[in-house]
Amino acid sequence: METTNDELLQLFENHIVDAAKEVAEKEITSKPNWFTAANDSLMNLIHSRNEALKNFMEKGTSETQEILREARRNLLREKRRAKCSWQLKFTEKCQKKNFQANPKEASNSWKASRNTTEKPTRNFS
């Protein structure tokens, strides 16, 4: 019993569709960074800092300058708290037993954790 080109093409197409469904059904887990994890509190403080900056730029008084300093200080504290909290949660997940099956994942995880403590560099290219 010979198969025609159309039948072969149909079999090939079915195989490709089945393989695509198998790959597409794999669960993708999100790995939020420290900013995303504390987005609400950080965005509120950023908004407060921006308002304080706007007031200082308009009025330029020592009172508005002190309000701006306090807003910047509060944002910096929350940023540090958010990074520290995220790192703590992240390192709890980075147990040795979690990475025995996939050592490359451990390397990537520690690099990501280490990157949060480094100062950001700007890329102007």
LINBEL-V99351 format. One record per helix or strand of 3 or more residues. SS is the DSSP state (~ for helix, > for strand). FROM is the first residue (numbers start at 1). TO is the last residue. Records with the same first field share a line. If there is no record, write none. Layout:
BEGIN
SS=FROM-TO / FROM-TO
END
This chain:
BEGIN
~=5-24 / 34-37 / 39-59 / 62-93 / 96-99 / 103-115
END
